[in-house]
Amino acid sequence: QVQLVASGGGLVQTGGSLRLSCTASGNTDAIKSIGWYRQAPGKQRELVAEISSDGTTKYADSEKGRLTISRGNAKNIVDLQMTSLQPEDTAVYYCKAECAEIIFGAPYISHYWGQGTQVTVSS
């Protein structure tokens, strides 16, 4: 199993920046990718950025240029740098790990979520 802790959220003014961190523990060798998602009030959770174990990154089209996902100083940390924040970026941000595990002797793709961190952008 993998446990994820998301941190770094807070209150920021329009145009400001924040860096979110996702710290993984447990069976981290099984992690294939870690993604950052966000869920605004009344809206569905959506993917904003993802990084694979080989370093490949993917971004939501609407976020290209404003977000940078990267591995932190430690192998088990994934950061999301957000710039030029707007009020519509206000949401709870979650990280999710996709893992390749062996469960009862069979390969299995597991998904683990962190607890979320609130980002609020004031106008």
VMD Tcl script that builds the backbone (N, CA, C; Angstrom):
set m [mol new atoms 369]
animate dup $m
set s [atomselect $m all]
$s set {name element resname resid chain x y z} {
  {N N GLN 1 A 0.834 -1.196 0.000}
  {CA C GLN 1 A 0.000 0.000 0.000}
  {C C GLN 1 A 0.871 1.249 0.000}
  {N N VAL 2 A 0.267 2.335 -0.432}
  {CA C VAL 2 A 0.953 3.627 -0.478}
  {C C VAL 2 A 0.105 4.651 0.249}
  {N N GLN 3 A 0.746 5.470 1.046}
  {CA C GLN 3 A 0.061 6.555 1.721}
  {C C GLN 3 A 0.585 7.875 1.130}
  {N N LEU 4 A -0.327 8.812 0.939}
  {CA C LEU 4 A 0.029 10.111 0.366}
  {C C LEU 4 A -0.416 11.225 1.296}
  {N N VAL 5 A 0.437 12.213 1.458}
  {CA C VAL 5 A 0.093 13.395 2.241}
  {C C VAL 5 A 0.311 14.616 1.361}
  {N N ALA 6 A -0.769 15.368 1.128}
  {CA C ALA 6 A -0.700 16.586 0.336}
  {C C ALA 6 A -0.550 17.783 1.268}
  {N N SER 7 A 0.296 18.719 0.882}
  {CA C SER 7 A 0.510 19.899 1.709}
  {C C SER 7 A 0.835 21.105 0.836}
  {N N GLY 8 A 0.827 22.286 1.449}
  {CA C GLY 8 A 1.235 23.495 0.744}
  {C C GLY 8 A 0.117 24.415 0.335}
  {N N GLY 9 A -1.118 24.005 0.548}
  {CA C GLY 9 A -2.223 24.875 0.171}
  {C C GLY 9 A -2.310 26.095 1.078}
  {N N GLY 10 A -3.173 27.010 0.700}
  {CA C GLY 10 A -3.341 28.204 1.510}
  {C C GLY 10 A -4.131 29.265 0.774}
  {N N LEU 11 A -4.107 30.441 1.332}
  {CA C LEU 11 A -4.805 31.604 0.755}
  {C C LEU 11 A -3.790 32.483 0.037}
  {N N VAL 12 A -4.096 32.820 -1.204}
  {CA C VAL 12 A -3.185 33.649 -1.990}
  {C C VAL 12 A -4.010 34.635 -2.806}
  {N N GLN 13 A -3.422 35.765 -3.110}
  {CA C GLN 13 A -4.122 36.759 -3.921}
  {C C GLN 13 A -4.012 36.419 -5.404}
  {N N THR 14 A -4.920 36.961 -6.183}
  {CA C THR 14 A -4.888 36.773 -7.633}
  {C C THR 14 A -3.516 37.161 -8.180}
  {N N GLY 15 A -2.989 36.279 -9.018}
  {CA C GLY 15 A -1.672 36.514 -9.591}
  {C C GLY 15 A -0.534 35.900 -8.798}
  {N N GLY 16 A -0.852 35.418 -7.625}
  {CA C GLY 16 A 0.172 34.844 -6.763}
  {C C GLY 16 A 0.549 33.422 -7.151}
  {N N SER 17 A 1.443 32.850 -6.360}
  {CA C SER 17 A 1.953 31.505 -6.626}
  {C C SER 17 A 1.870 30.654 -5.368}
  {N N LEU 18 A 1.819 29.351 -5.592}
  {CA C LEU 18 A 1.868 28.382 -4.499}
  {C C LEU 18 A 2.614 27.156 -4.983}
  {N N ARG 19 A 3.251 26.469 -4.051}
  {CA C ARG 19 A 3.878 25.182 -4.352}
  {C C ARG 19 A 3.244 24.135 -3.451}
  {N N LEU 20 A 2.618 23.158 -4.079}
  {CA C LEU 20 A 2.038 22.041 -3.353}
  {C C LEU 20 A 3.017 20.885 -3.371}
  {N N SER 21 A 3.002 20.107 -2.305}
  {CA C SER 21 A 3.855 18.921 -2.235}
  {C C SER 21 A 3.019 17.698 -1.911}
  {N N CYS 22 A 3.368 16.583 -2.524}
  {CA C CYS 22 A 2.732 15.297 -2.253}
  {C C CYS 22 A 3.839 14.353 -1.794}
  {N N THR 23 A 3.739 13.901 -0.554}
  {CA C THR 23 A 4.754 13.015 0.008}
  {C C THR 23 A 4.198 11.608 0.106}
  {N N ALA 24 A 4.887 10.678 -0.515}
  {CA C ALA 24 A 4.442 9.286 -0.542}
  {C C ALA 24 A 5.250 8.454 0.443}
  {N N SER 25 A 4.592 7.474 1.029}
  {CA C SER 25 A 5.269 6.523 1.912}
  {C C SER 25 A 4.663 5.147 1.696}
  {N N GLY 26 A 5.309 4.140 2.237}
  {CA C GLY 26 A 4.840 2.774 2.048}
  {C C GLY 26 A 5.548 2.130 0.875}
  {N N ASN 27 A 4.806 1.427 0.032}
  {CA C ASN 27 A 5.358 0.687 -1.090}
  {C C ASN 27 A 5.626 1.621 -2.283}
  {N N THR 28 A 6.522 2.589 -2.072}
  {CA C THR 28 A 6.735 3.621 -3.094}
  {C C THR 28 A 7.376 3.071 -4.365}
  {N N ASP 29 A 8.057 1.936 -4.282}
  {CA C ASP 29 A 8.636 1.345 -5.496}
  {C C ASP 29 A 7.568 0.923 -6.496}
  {N N ALA 30 A 6.336 0.749 -6.023}
  {CA C ALA 30 A 5.241 0.329 -6.902}
  {C C ALA 30 A 4.609 1.483 -7.671}
  {N N ILE 31 A 5.004 2.711 -7.341}
  {CA C ILE 31 A 4.349 3.873 -7.952}
  {C C ILE 31 A 4.731 4.008 -9.425}
  {N N LYS 32 A 3.720 4.077 -10.294}
  {CA C LYS 32 A 3.935 4.284 -11.720}
  {C C LYS 32 A 3.816 5.764 -12.067}
  {N N SER 33 A 2.926 6.443 -11.391}
  {CA C SER 33 A 2.737 7.864 -11.657}
  {C C SER 33 A 2.055 8.511 -10.462}
  {N N ILE 34 A 2.243 9.799 -10.334}
  {CA C ILE 34 A 1.522 10.596 -9.340}
  {C C ILE 34 A 0.904 11.779 -10.068}
  {N N GLY 35 A -0.362 11.990 -9.803}
  {CA C GLY 35 A -1.080 13.085 -10.435}
  {C C GLY 35 A -1.658 14.027 -9.398}
  {N N TRP 36 A -1.776 15.282 -9.799}
  {CA C TRP 36 A -2.479 16.261 -8.983}
  {C C TRP 36 A -3.839 16.524 -9.613}
  {N N TYR 37 A -4.876 16.479 -8.790}
  {CA C TYR 37 A -6.241 16.723 -9.200}
  {C C TYR 37 A -6.795 17.870 -8.358}
  {N N ARG 38 A -7.854 18.470 -8.852}
  {CA C ARG 38 A -8.521 19.472 -8.031}
  {C C ARG 38 A -10.029 19.330 -8.164}
  {N N GLN 39 A -10.700 19.733 -7.108}
  {CA C GLN 39 A -12.157 19.692 -7.106}
  {C C GLN 39 A -12.674 20.979 -6.513}
  {N N ALA 40 A -13.326 21.766 -7.351}
  {CA C ALA 40 A -13.951 23.011 -6.908}
  {C C ALA 40 A -15.358 22.706 -6.413}
  {N N PRO 41 A -15.918 23.560 -5.568}
  {CA C PRO 41 A -17.274 23.321 -5.052}
  {C C PRO 41 A -18.281 23.130 -6.182}
  {N N GLY 42 A -19.032 22.054 -6.105}
  {CA C GLY 42 A -20.063 21.790 -7.092}
  {C C GLY 42 A -19.558 21.255 -8.415}
  {N N LYS 43 A -18.263 20.967 -8.499}
  {CA C LYS 43 A -17.701 20.482 -9.759}
  {C C LYS 43 A -17.047 19.121 -9.555}
  {N N GLN 44 A -16.823 18.449 -10.680}
  {CA C GLN 44 A -16.162 17.147 -10.607}
  {C C GLN 44 A -14.659 17.319 -10.393}
  {N N ARG 45 A -14.070 16.301 -9.832}
  {CA C ARG 45 A -12.624 16.295 -9.658}
  {C C ARG 45 A -11.976 16.160 -11.027}
  {N N GLU 46 A -10.919 16.953 -11.271}
  {CA C GLU 46 A -10.270 16.934 -12.574}
  {C C GLU 46 A -8.758 16.864 -12.418}
  {N N LEU 47 A -8.139 16.208 -13.389}
  {CA C LEU 47 A -6.683 16.109 -13.413}
  {C C LEU 47 A -6.090 17.433 -13.877}
  {N N VAL 48 A -5.075 17.920 -13.165}
  {CA C VAL 48 A -4.382 19.130 -13.612}
  {C C VAL 48 A -2.969 18.831 -14.101}
  {N N ALA 49 A -2.299 17.855 -13.494}
  {CA C ALA 49 A -0.940 17.524 -13.928}
  {C C ALA 49 A -0.565 16.142 -13.410}
  {N N GLU 50 A 0.339 15.491 -14.135}
  {CA C GLU 50 A 0.738 14.143 -13.757}
  {C C GLU 50 A 2.188 13.939 -14.143}
  {N N ILE 51 A 2.909 13.160 -13.324}
  {CA C ILE 51 A 4.287 12.814 -13.655}
  {C C ILE 51 A 4.458 11.322 -13.471}
  {N N SER 52 A 5.069 10.685 -14.473}
  {CA C SER 52 A 5.292 9.244 -14.415}
  {C C SER 52 A 6.646 8.939 -13.792}
  {N N SER 53 A 6.841 7.663 -13.489}
  {CA C SER 53 A 8.090 7.258 -12.834}
  {C C SER 53 A 9.307 7.505 -13.724}
  {N N ASP 54 A 9.084 7.575 -15.054}
  {CA C ASP 54 A 10.203 7.858 -15.952}
  {C C ASP 54 A 10.391 9.351 -16.191}
  {N N GLY 55 A 9.620 10.170 -15.492}
  {CA C GLY 55 A 9.762 11.616 -15.599}
  {C C GLY 55 A 8.857 12.278 -16.619}
  {N N THR 56 A 8.098 11.491 -17.362}
  {CA C THR 56 A 7.170 12.068 -18.347}
  {C C THR 56 A 6.077 12.854 -17.636}
  {N N THR 57 A 5.796 14.041 -18.141}
  {CA C THR 57 A 4.774 14.880 -17.518}
  {C C THR 57 A 3.606 15.104 -18.467}
  {N N LYS 58 A 2.464 15.352 -17.868}
  {CA C LYS 58 A 1.247 15.627 -18.628}
  {C C LYS 58 A 0.481 16.710 -17.886}
  {N N TYR 59 A -0.102 17.631 -18.657}
  {CA C TYR 59 A -0.852 18.730 -18.065}
  {C C TYR 59 A -2.217 18.850 -18.728}
  {N N ALA 60 A -3.198 19.320 -17.948}
  {CA C ALA 60 A -4.480 19.672 -18.540}
  {C C ALA 60 A -4.247 20.830 -19.506}
  {N N ASP 61 A -4.922 20.812 -20.638}
  {CA C ASP 61 A -4.714 21.848 -21.654}
  {C C ASP 61 A -4.907 23.250 -21.079}
  {N N SER 62 A -5.871 23.392 -20.184}
  {CA C SER 62 A -6.184 24.709 -19.646}
  {C C SER 62 A -5.106 25.232 -18.708}
  {N N GLU 63 A -4.204 24.350 -18.275}
  {CA C GLU 63 A -3.218 24.735 -17.263}
  {C C GLU 63 A -1.796 24.835 -17.793}
  {N N LYS 64 A -1.615 24.487 -19.055}
  {CA C LYS 64 A -0.260 24.524 -19.597}
  {C C LYS 64 A 0.317 25.920 -19.496}
  {N N GLY 65 A 1.532 26.001 -19.031}
  {CA C GLY 65 A 2.214 27.277 -18.909}
  {C C GLY 65 A 2.147 27.868 -17.517}
  {N N ARG 66 A 1.149 27.472 -16.734}
  {CA C ARG 66 A 1.010 28.016 -15.383}
  {C C ARG 66 A 1.416 27.026 -14.305}
  {N N LEU 67 A 1.501 25.761 -14.689}
  {CA C LEU 67 A 1.816 24.728 -13.717}
  {C C LEU 67 A 3.097 24.012 -14.108}
  {N N THR 68 A 3.832 23.595 -13.088}
  {CA C THR 68 A 4.987 22.745 -13.304}
  {C C THR 68 A 4.962 21.643 -12.268}
  {N N ILE 69 A 4.923 20.408 -12.736}
  {CA C ILE 69 A 4.971 19.276 -11.827}
  {C C ILE 69 A 6.378 18.702 -11.885}
  {N N SER 70 A 6.911 18.356 -10.737}
  {CA C SER 70 A 8.290 17.869 -10.693}
  {C C SER 70 A 8.492 17.008 -9.462}
  {N N ARG 71 A 9.591 16.265 -9.493}
  {CA C ARG 71 A 9.955 15.510 -8.309}
  {C C ARG 71 A 10.683 16.450 -7.354}
  {N N GLY 72 A 10.368 16.322 -6.071}
  {CA C GLY 72 A 11.007 17.155 -5.072}
  {C C GLY 72 A 12.417 16.693 -4.770}
  {N N ASN 73 A 12.963 17.180 -3.685}
  {CA C ASN 73 A 14.335 16.838 -3.319}
  {C C ASN 73 A 14.488 15.353 -3.004}
  {N N ALA 74 A 13.432 14.745 -2.517}
  {CA C ALA 74 A 13.471 13.316 -2.222}
  {C C ALA 74 A 12.660 12.577 -3.287}
  {N N LYS 75 A 13.000 11.311 -3.521}
  {CA C LYS 75 A 12.368 10.523 -4.571}
  {C C LYS 75 A 10.873 10.365 -4.338}
  {N N ASN 76 A 10.448 10.422 -3.079}
  {CA C ASN 76 A 9.057 10.145 -2.773}
  {C C ASN 76 A 8.210 11.405 -2.674}
  {N N ILE 77 A 8.706 12.517 -3.197}
  {CA C ILE 77 A 7.964 13.769 -3.140}
  {C C ILE 77 A 7.725 14.282 -4.558}
  {N N VAL 78 A 6.481 14.690 -4.807}
  {CA C VAL 78 A 6.138 15.315 -6.081}
  {C C VAL 78 A 5.568 16.697 -5.795}
  {N N ASP 79 A 6.120 17.706 -6.419}
  {CA C ASP 79 A 5.691 19.080 -6.208}
  {C C ASP 79 A 4.875 19.580 -7.395}
  {N N LEU 80 A 3.964 20.493 -7.100}
  {CA C LEU 80 A 3.210 21.184 -8.145}
  {C C LEU 80 A 3.375 22.678 -7.914}
  {N N GLN 81 A 4.119 23.330 -8.788}
  {CA C GLN 81 A 4.308 24.765 -8.705}
  {C C GLN 81 A 3.224 25.439 -9.534}
  {N N MET 82 A 2.469 26.320 -8.898}
  {CA C MET 82 A 1.370 26.997 -9.579}
  {C C MET 82 A 1.648 28.497 -9.584}
  {N N THR 83 A 1.532 29.120 -10.730}
  {CA C THR 83 A 1.770 30.556 -10.851}
  {C C THR 83 A 0.554 31.237 -11.481}
  {N N SER 84 A 0.534 32.553 -11.404}
  {CA C SER 84 A -0.554 33.366 -11.978}
  {C C SER 84 A -1.912 32.825 -11.559}
  {N N LEU 85 A -2.062 32.553 -10.282}
  {CA C LEU 85 A -3.303 31.955 -9.796}
  {C C LEU 85 A -4.478 32.912 -9.941}
  {N N GLN 86 A -5.612 32.326 -10.276}
  {CA C GLN 86 A -6.851 33.066 -10.474}
  {C C GLN 86 A -7.923 32.532 -9.520}
  {N N PRO 87 A -8.960 33.339 -9.256}
  {CA C PRO 87 A -10.015 32.854 -8.355}
  {C C PRO 87 A -10.617 31.520 -8.792}
  {N N GLU 88 A -10.660 31.264 -10.088}
  {CA C GLU 88 A -11.214 29.985 -10.551}
  {C C GLU 88 A -10.308 28.801 -10.258}
  {N N ASP 89 A -9.109 29.057 -9.770}
  {CA C ASP 89 A -8.227 27.972 -9.331}
  {C C ASP 89 A -8.559 27.519 -7.914}
  {N N THR 90 A -9.452 28.220 -7.255}
  {CA C THR 90 A -9.850 27.851 -5.899}
  {C C THR 90 A -10.476 26.467 -5.903}
  {N N ALA 91 A -9.923 25.577 -5.088}
  {CA C ALA 91 A -10.377 24.190 -5.061}
  {C C ALA 91 A -9.608 23.450 -3.975}
  {N N VAL 92 A -10.067 22.234 -3.720}
  {CA C VAL 92 A -9.258 21.311 -2.916}
  {C C VAL 92 A -8.404 20.526 -3.900}
  {N N TYR 93 A -7.111 20.509 -3.651}
  {CA C TYR 93 A -6.159 19.820 -4.523}
  {C C TYR 93 A -5.751 18.502 -3.871}
  {N N TYR 94 A -5.855 17.442 -4.670}
  {CA C TYR 94 A -5.531 16.101 -4.208}
  {C C TYR 94 A -4.404 15.525 -5.050}
  {N N CYS 95 A -3.594 14.676 -4.442}
  {CA C CYS 95 A -2.657 13.901 -5.243}
  {C C CYS 95 A -3.088 12.443 -5.223}
  {N N LYS 96 A -2.806 11.779 -6.307}
  {CA C LYS 96 A -3.176 10.387 -6.468}
  {C C LYS 96 A -2.005 9.620 -7.058}
  {N N ALA 97 A -1.756 8.442 -6.501}
  {CA C ALA 97 A -0.701 7.576 -7.030}
  {C C ALA 97 A -1.325 6.384 -7.735}
  {N N GLU 98 A -0.801 6.079 -8.906}
  {CA C GLU 98 A -1.164 4.848 -9.603}
  {C C GLU 98 A -0.003 3.873 -9.398}
  {N N CYS 99 A -0.338 2.695 -8.894}
  {CA C CYS 99 A 0.706 1.753 -8.486}
  {C C CYS 99 A 0.500 0.394 -9.149}
  {N N ALA 100 A 1.602 -0.235 -9.483}
  {CA C ALA 100 A 1.577 -1.602 -9.993}
  {C C ALA 100 A 1.973 -2.521 -8.846}
  {N N GLU 101 A 1.014 -3.297 -8.365}
  {CA C GLU 101 A 1.268 -4.145 -7.207}
  {C C GLU 101 A 0.948 -5.593 -7.534}
  {N N ILE 102 A 1.428 -6.465 -6.672}
  {CA C ILE 102 A 1.069 -7.877 -6.738}
  {C C ILE 102 A 0.184 -8.162 -5.540}
  {N N ILE 103 A -1.038 -8.529 -5.806}
  {CA C ILE 103 A -1.988 -8.798 -4.728}
  {C C ILE 103 A -2.483 -10.219 -4.898}
  {N N PHE 104 A -2.282 -11.022 -3.871}
  {CA C PHE 104 A -2.634 -12.450 -3.920}
  {C C PHE 104 A -1.999 -13.115 -5.149}
  {N N GLY 105 A -0.750 -12.737 -5.438}
  {CA C GLY 105 A -0.001 -13.354 -6.521}
  {C C GLY 105 A -0.332 -12.863 -7.907}
  {N N ALA 106 A -1.241 -11.904 -8.034}
  {CA C ALA 106 A -1.647 -11.424 -9.357}
  {C C ALA 106 A -1.318 -9.937 -9.502}
  {N N PRO 107 A -0.921 -9.498 -10.710}
  {CA C PRO 107 A -0.663 -8.068 -10.908}
  {C C PRO 107 A -1.954 -7.262 -10.809}
  {N N TYR 108 A -1.812 -6.098 -10.219}
  {CA C TYR 108 A -3.004 -5.270 -9.978}
  {C C TYR 108 A -2.603 -3.812 -10.024}
  {N N ILE 109 A -3.440 -2.992 -10.645}
  {CA C ILE 109 A -3.205 -1.548 -10.663}
  {C C ILE 109 A -4.037 -0.931 -9.547}
  {N N SER 110 A -3.354 -0.317 -8.602}
  {CA C SER 110 A -4.033 0.297 -7.464}
  {C C SER 110 A -3.955 1.808 -7.560}
  {N N HIS 111 A -4.938 2.477 -6.976}
  {CA C HIS 111 A -4.937 3.940 -6.908}
  {C C HIS 111 A -5.091 4.368 -5.460}
  {N N TYR 112 A -4.241 5.284 -5.047}
  {CA C TYR 112 A -4.281 5.795 -3.682}
  {C C TYR 112 A -4.368 7.311 -3.724}
  {N N TRP 113 A -5.215 7.851 -2.857}
  {CA C TRP 113 A -5.432 9.301 -2.802}
  {C C TRP 113 A -4.876 9.885 -1.507}
  {N N GLY 114 A -4.363 11.095 -1.607}
  {CA C GLY 114 A -4.032 11.870 -0.429}
  {C C GLY 114 A -5.276 12.551 0.099}
  {N N GLN 115 A -5.139 13.262 1.195}
  {CA C GLN 115 A -6.299 13.813 1.895}
  {C C GLN 115 A -6.764 15.148 1.314}
  {N N GLY 116 A -5.988 15.763 0.445}
  {CA C GLY 116 A -6.384 17.050 -0.135}
  {C C GLY 116 A -5.855 18.235 0.645}
  {N N THR 117 A -5.580 19.300 -0.078}
  {CA C THR 117 A -5.144 20.549 0.537}
  {C C THR 117 A -5.893 21.697 -0.136}
  {N N GLN 118 A -6.415 22.602 0.665}
  {CA C GLN 118 A -7.262 23.679 0.153}
  {C C GLN 118 A -6.418 24.807 -0.430}
  {N N VAL 119 A -6.761 25.211 -1.637}
  {CA C VAL 119 A -6.163 26.394 -2.261}
  {C C VAL 119 A -7.274 27.412 -2.476}
  {N N THR 120 A -7.097 28.596 -1.927}
  {CA C THR 120 A -8.084 29.656 -2.090}
  {C C THR 120 A -7.397 30.880 -2.683}
  {N N VAL 121 A -7.928 31.343 -3.809}
  {CA C VAL 121 A -7.361 32.521 -4.480}
  {C C VAL 121 A -8.353 33.656 -4.345}
  {N N SER 122 A -7.937 34.714 -3.679}
  {CA C SER 122 A -8.834 35.851 -3.462}
  {C C SER 122 A -8.688 36.862 -4.594}
  {N N SER 123 A -9.823 37.493 -4.916}
  {CA C SER 123 A -9.815 38.472 -6.016}
  {C C SER 123 A -9.518 39.867 -5.510}
}
mol reanalyze $m
mol bondsrecalc $m
mol representation Tube
mol addrep $m
